[in-house]
Amino acid sequence: MAYTTQDVHNKVKKLLYSLTGITLSDNKDIMISNRIDKLKRNCKYSGDIMDLLNSIEQGNNVTEFINSFTTNKTHFFREDFHFVDLKDRVLPAFANSGTKINMYCSASSTGEEPYSMAMTVFKASEELGKNISASIIATDIDTNVLQYAANGIYRYSKSSKEFPSWIRPQNFFKRRIQKNLSGEEILIKVNDELKRMITFHVMNLSDPSYPFAKNQFDVIFCRNVLIYFSAEDQNSILKKLFKHLKIGGTLYLGHSENPQDLVHYVKRVGQNIFVKEKEIV
Ligand SMILES: C[S@@+](CC[C@H](N)C(=O)[O-])C[C@H]1O[C@@H](n2cnc3c(N)ncnc32)[C@H](O)[C@@H]1O
Protein backbone atom coordinates (compact mmCIF):
# COMPACT_ATOMS: atom_id res chain seq x y z
CA MET A 1 0.00 0.00 0.00
CA ALA A 2 1.27 3.52 -0.78
CA TYR A 3 2.20 5.75 2.13
CA THR A 4 3.80 9.16 2.54
CA THR A 5 6.90 10.26 4.45
CA GLN A 6 4.51 11.87 6.91
CA ASP A 7 2.82 8.48 7.51
CA VAL A 8 6.24 6.99 8.30
CA HIS A 9 7.11 9.84 10.66
CA ASN A 10 3.77 9.59 12.41
CA LYS A 11 4.30 5.87 12.91
CA VAL A 12 7.80 6.50 14.32
CA LYS A 13 6.43 9.09 16.75
CA LYS A 14 3.66 6.77 17.91
CA LEU A 15 6.05 3.86 18.43
CA LEU A 16 8.65 6.02 20.17
CA TYR A 17 6.05 7.41 22.54
CA SER A 18 4.65 4.00 23.41
CA LEU A 19 8.10 2.48 23.99
CA THR A 20 9.89 5.36 25.75
CA GLY A 21 7.47 8.19 26.49
CA ILE A 22 9.60 10.50 24.30
CA THR A 23 7.46 13.06 22.46
CA LEU A 24 8.89 14.36 19.18
CA SER A 25 7.63 17.77 18.13
CA ASP A 26 6.45 18.55 14.60
CA ASN A 27 9.65 20.31 13.50
CA LYS A 28 11.78 17.18 13.85
CA ASP A 29 11.38 15.81 10.31
CA ILE A 30 15.08 15.97 9.36
CA MET A 31 16.08 14.40 12.65
CA ILE A 32 13.54 11.59 12.19
CA SER A 33 14.81 10.88 8.67
CA ASN A 34 18.42 10.69 9.93
CA ARG A 35 17.42 8.40 12.79
CA ILE A 36 15.49 6.15 10.39
CA ASP A 37 18.73 5.71 8.42
CA LYS A 38 20.49 4.87 11.69
CA LEU A 39 17.75 2.38 12.60
CA LYS A 40 18.14 0.63 9.25
CA ARG A 41 21.91 0.42 9.74
CA ASN A 42 21.49 -0.85 13.32
CA CYS A 43 19.05 -3.52 12.10
CA LYS A 44 21.14 -4.24 8.95
CA TYR A 45 17.89 -3.74 7.06
CA SER A 46 17.44 -2.40 3.54
CA GLY A 47 13.78 -3.24 2.86
CA ASP A 48 10.54 -1.30 3.23
CA ILE A 49 10.57 1.01 6.27
CA MET A 50 6.88 0.49 7.06
CA ASP A 51 7.45 -3.28 7.19
CA LEU A 52 10.30 -2.71 9.63
CA LEU A 53 8.19 -0.38 11.81
CA ASN A 54 5.31 -2.87 11.79
CA SER A 55 7.71 -5.60 12.87
CA ILE A 56 9.01 -3.38 15.70
CA GLU A 57 5.39 -2.82 16.75
CA GLN A 58 5.11 -6.62 17.02
CA GLY A 59 8.08 -6.66 19.43
CA ASN A 60 11.06 -7.25 17.10
CA ASN A 61 14.18 -5.02 17.09
CA VAL A 62 12.77 -2.89 19.92
CA THR A 63 16.20 -2.25 21.47
CA GLU A 64 17.65 -1.16 18.11
CA PHE A 65 14.68 1.17 17.63
CA ILE A 66 15.07 2.78 21.07
CA ASN A 67 18.85 3.10 20.72
CA SER A 68 18.44 4.77 17.32
CA PHE A 69 16.02 7.44 18.55
CA THR A 70 17.51 8.58 21.86
CA THR A 71 19.58 11.78 21.99
CA ASN A 72 22.63 11.16 24.16
CA LYS A 73 24.46 14.48 24.20
CA THR A 74 26.38 14.90 27.44
CA HIS A 75 29.83 15.82 28.75
CA PHE A 76 31.86 15.70 31.95
CA PHE A 77 30.79 18.29 34.54
CA ARG A 78 27.95 19.61 32.38
CA GLU A 79 26.38 22.53 34.28
CA ASP A 80 29.31 22.33 36.66
CA PHE A 81 27.69 24.49 39.36
CA HIS A 82 25.65 21.40 40.31
CA PHE A 83 28.85 19.52 41.12
CA VAL A 84 30.16 22.49 43.09
CA ASP A 85 26.91 22.45 45.09
CA LEU A 86 27.26 18.70 45.66
CA LYS A 87 30.84 19.16 46.87
CA ASP A 88 30.36 22.24 49.05
CA ARG A 89 26.78 21.97 50.38
CA VAL A 90 25.78 18.28 50.31
CA LEU A 91 28.89 16.16 50.84
CA PRO A 92 30.39 17.80 53.97
CA ALA A 93 27.50 16.48 56.13
CA PHE A 94 28.25 12.93 54.97
CA ALA A 95 31.99 13.37 55.58
CA ASN A 96 31.25 14.55 59.12
CA SER A 97 28.66 11.90 60.03
CA GLY A 98 30.42 9.02 58.29
CA THR A 99 27.05 8.03 56.76
CA LYS A 100 27.07 6.59 53.27
CA ILE A 101 25.55 8.81 50.58
CA ASN A 102 23.25 7.09 48.07
CA MET A 103 22.96 8.85 44.74
CA TYR A 104 20.93 8.22 41.61
CA CYS A 105 21.66 9.40 38.08
CA SER A 106 18.46 8.84 36.14
CA ALA A 107 19.58 9.41 32.52
CA SER A 108 23.28 8.68 32.58
CA SER A 109 23.85 8.45 28.82
CA THR A 110 27.50 7.54 28.06
CA GLY A 111 28.52 7.92 31.73
CA GLU A 112 30.15 11.34 31.93
CA GLU A 113 27.51 12.54 34.44
CA PRO A 114 27.79 9.70 37.02
CA TYR A 115 31.61 9.69 36.69
CA SER A 116 31.54 13.45 37.37
CA MET A 117 29.45 12.75 40.49
CA ALA A 118 32.01 10.14 41.61
CA MET A 119 34.97 12.48 40.96
CA THR A 120 33.18 15.13 43.02
CA VAL A 121 32.93 12.69 45.95
CA PHE A 122 36.68 12.00 45.80
CA LYS A 123 37.46 15.70 45.54
CA ALA A 124 35.26 16.50 48.57
CA SER A 125 36.96 13.71 50.56
CA GLU A 126 40.34 15.20 49.69
CA GLU A 127 39.32 18.76 50.57
CA LEU A 128 37.67 17.74 53.84
CA GLY A 129 40.38 15.24 54.79
CA LYS A 130 37.71 12.62 55.50
CA ASN A 131 36.74 9.53 53.59
CA ILE A 132 33.19 9.69 52.13
CA SER A 133 31.44 6.44 51.43
CA ALA A 134 29.18 6.73 48.38
CA SER A 135 27.26 4.66 45.88
CA ILE A 136 25.79 5.80 42.58
CA ILE A 137 23.10 3.97 40.62
CA ALA A 138 23.10 5.14 37.01
CA THR A 139 20.35 4.20 34.55
CA ASP A 140 19.39 4.92 30.98
CA ILE A 141 16.96 3.42 28.49
CA ASP A 142 19.63 3.11 25.76
CA THR A 143 21.66 -0.11 26.07
CA ASN A 144 24.44 1.15 23.75
CA VAL A 145 25.28 4.16 25.90
CA LEU A 146 25.20 2.04 29.05
CA GLN A 147 27.74 -0.32 27.49
CA TYR A 148 29.91 2.66 26.58
CA ALA A 149 29.59 4.04 30.12
CA ALA A 150 30.52 0.75 31.75
CA ASN A 151 33.61 0.59 29.49
CA GLY A 152 34.64 4.04 30.69
CA ILE A 153 36.93 4.99 27.80
CA TYR A 154 36.61 8.51 26.36
CA ARG A 155 38.28 10.66 23.73
CA TYR A 156 40.12 13.57 25.27
CA SER A 157 41.09 16.82 23.69
CA LYS A 158 43.75 18.99 25.38
CA SER A 159 41.75 22.07 24.49
CA SER A 160 38.63 20.57 26.06
CA LYS A 161 37.04 22.68 28.77
CA GLU A 162 35.17 19.69 30.13
CA PHE A 163 36.97 19.54 33.46
CA PRO A 164 36.63 22.43 35.92
CA SER A 165 39.80 23.89 37.39
CA TRP A 166 39.23 22.08 40.72
CA ILE A 167 39.43 18.63 39.09
CA ARG A 168 42.71 17.07 38.01
CA PRO A 169 41.69 14.48 35.38
CA GLN A 170 45.05 12.72 35.79
CA ASN A 171 43.87 11.65 39.28
CA PHE A 172 40.96 9.73 37.80
CA PHE A 173 41.96 8.54 34.32
CA LYS A 174 44.76 6.64 32.64
CA ARG A 175 45.88 8.24 29.38
CA ARG A 176 46.59 6.33 26.20
CA ILE A 177 47.52 7.66 22.76
CA GLN A 178 45.91 5.84 19.89
CA LYS A 179 46.93 6.15 16.26
CA ASN A 180 44.17 6.19 13.68
CA LEU A 181 43.70 7.21 10.06
CA SER A 182 43.31 10.89 10.86
CA GLY A 183 46.38 11.01 13.12
CA GLU A 184 46.59 10.52 16.86
CA GLU A 185 43.97 10.83 19.52
CA ILE A 186 44.17 10.76 23.28
CA LEU A 187 41.97 8.25 25.05
CA ILE A 188 41.32 8.42 28.77
CA LYS A 189 40.18 5.40 30.78
CA VAL A 190 38.31 5.76 34.06
CA ASN A 191 40.20 4.25 36.99
CA ASP A 192 38.78 1.31 38.97
CA GLU A 193 38.20 3.37 42.11
CA LEU A 194 35.65 5.55 40.27
CA LYS A 195 34.09 2.58 38.53
CA ARG A 196 33.53 0.73 41.82
CA MET A 197 31.30 3.54 43.06
CA ILE A 198 28.82 3.21 40.15
CA THR A 199 26.47 0.48 38.94
CA PHE A 200 24.83 0.88 35.52
CA HIS A 201 21.38 -0.56 34.72
CA VAL A 202 18.89 -0.24 31.93
CA MET A 203 15.68 1.48 33.05
CA ASN A 204 12.79 3.28 31.37
CA LEU A 205 11.64 6.41 33.19
CA SER A 206 8.20 5.84 31.65
CA ASP A 207 7.78 2.58 33.57
CA PRO A 208 4.83 2.80 35.97
CA SER A 209 7.14 2.47 38.99
CA TYR A 210 10.87 2.26 39.69
CA PRO A 211 12.80 -0.61 41.34
CA PHE A 212 14.02 1.45 44.31
CA ALA A 213 12.98 1.70 47.96
CA LYS A 214 10.99 4.62 49.31
CA ASN A 215 13.39 7.44 50.30
CA GLN A 216 16.39 5.44 49.05
CA PHE A 217 18.41 8.35 47.71
CA ASP A 218 20.09 11.38 49.22
CA VAL A 219 20.69 12.88 45.79
CA ILE A 220 18.94 12.48 42.43
CA PHE A 221 20.29 13.86 39.16
CA CYS A 222 17.54 14.10 36.53
CA ARG A 223 19.05 16.43 33.98
CA ASN A 224 18.38 17.09 30.32
CA VAL A 225 16.00 14.17 29.90
CA LEU A 226 12.62 15.60 30.97
CA ILE A 227 12.82 17.94 27.96
CA TYR A 228 12.01 14.96 25.74
CA PHE A 229 8.64 14.38 27.46
CA SER A 230 5.31 16.18 27.44
CA ALA A 231 4.59 18.44 30.43
CA GLU A 232 2.14 15.87 31.80
CA ASP A 233 4.68 13.05 31.53
CA GLN A 234 7.45 15.19 33.05
CA ASN A 235 5.20 15.72 36.05
CA SER A 236 4.49 12.03 36.37
CA ILE A 237 8.22 11.09 36.14
CA LEU A 238 9.14 13.71 38.74
CA LYS A 239 6.48 12.44 41.15
CA LYS A 240 7.73 8.84 40.75
CA LEU A 241 11.33 9.91 41.31
CA PHE A 242 10.38 12.04 44.30
CA LYS A 243 9.13 9.00 46.27
CA HIS A 244 12.69 7.65 46.24
CA LEU A 245 14.30 10.87 47.47
CA LYS A 246 14.79 11.32 51.23
CA ILE A 247 13.39 14.36 52.99
CA GLY A 248 16.35 16.76 52.99
CA GLY A 249 17.67 15.09 49.84
CA THR A 250 18.62 17.08 46.74
CA LEU A 251 17.14 16.96 43.23
CA TYR A 252 19.20 18.42 40.39
CA LEU A 253 17.35 19.28 37.16
CA GLY A 254 18.70 20.39 33.75
CA HIS A 255 18.94 24.04 32.73
CA SER A 256 15.60 24.16 30.89
CA GLU A 257 13.66 21.88 33.22
CA ASN A 258 11.49 22.77 36.18
CA PRO A 259 10.04 20.89 39.15
CA GLN A 260 6.42 21.12 37.93
CA ASP A 261 4.00 20.12 40.74
CA LEU A 262 6.90 19.28 43.07
CA VAL A 263 7.31 23.02 43.56
CA HIS A 264 4.98 22.74 46.59
CA TYR A 265 7.16 20.12 48.27
CA VAL A 266 10.68 21.44 47.68
CA LYS A 267 12.83 24.39 48.57
CA ARG A 268 14.91 25.92 45.78
CA VAL A 269 18.49 26.27 47.00
CA GLY A 270 20.26 27.13 43.74
CA GLN A 271 19.95 27.12 39.96
CA ASN A 272 17.70 24.12 39.29
CA ILE A 273 18.69 22.65 42.67
CA PHE A 274 15.81 21.57 44.92
CA VAL A 275 15.77 20.14 48.43
CA LYS A 276 12.85 17.90 49.39
CA GLU A 277 10.93 19.39 52.32
CA LYS A 278 7.99 17.01 52.62
CA GLU A 279 6.28 14.04 51.01
CA ILE A 280 3.53 14.61 48.46
CA VAL A 281 0.19 14.19 50.23
C1 LIG B 1 20.64 14.38 26.43
S1 LIG B 1 21.03 12.95 27.38
C2 LIG B 1 21.34 13.68 28.96
C3 LIG B 1 22.48 13.00 29.68
C4 LIG B 1 22.88 13.62 31.02
N1 LIG B 1 21.81 13.47 31.99
C5 LIG B 1 23.26 15.05 30.89
O1 LIG B 1 22.56 15.93 31.41
O2 LIG B 1 24.30 15.34 30.27
C6 LIG B 1 19.40 12.21 27.61
C7 LIG B 1 19.46 10.74 27.98
O3 LIG B 1 18.15 10.34 28.39
C8 LIG B 1 17.93 9.02 27.98
N2 LIG B 1 16.49 8.72 27.94
C9 LIG B 1 15.58 9.15 27.03
N3 LIG B 1 14.37 8.64 27.30
C10 LIG B 1 14.51 7.88 28.42
C11 LIG B 1 13.61 7.09 29.18
N4 LIG B 1 12.32 6.98 28.85
N5 LIG B 1 14.10 6.44 30.26
C12 LIG B 1 15.41 6.56 30.60
N6 LIG B 1 16.31 7.28 29.91
C13 LIG B 1 15.86 7.94 28.82
C14 LIG B 1 18.60 8.95 26.62
O4 LIG B 1 18.91 7.63 26.24
C15 LIG B 1 19.83 9.83 26.82
O5 LIG B 1 20.98 9.07 27.11
The ligand as a Gaussian input file, in Angstrom:
#p B3LYP/6-31G(d) Opt

LIG

0 1
 C       20.637000      14.383000      26.434000
 S       21.027000      12.948000      27.380000
 C       21.339000      13.677000      28.957000
 C       22.480000      13.003000      29.676000
 C       22.875000      13.619000      31.024000
 N       21.807000      13.466000      31.992000
 C       23.263000      15.055000      30.891000
 O       22.563000      15.929000      31.407000
 O       24.301000      15.343000      30.274000
 C       19.405000      12.213000      27.608000
 C       19.456000      10.741000      27.980000
 O       18.148000      10.343000      28.391000
 C       17.935000       9.019000      27.981000
 N       16.488000       8.722000      27.937000
 C       15.583000       9.150000      27.034000
 N       14.375000       8.638000      27.302000
 C       14.509000       7.879000      28.418000
 C       13.605000       7.088000      29.182000
 N       12.321000       6.976000      28.854000
 N       14.098000       6.444000      30.258000
 C       15.407000       6.555000      30.599000
 N       16.313000       7.281000      29.912000
 C       15.861000       7.936000      28.821000
 C       18.601000       8.946000      26.615000
 O       18.906000       7.628000      26.238000
 C       19.833000       9.826000      26.818000
 O       20.977000       9.075000      27.108000

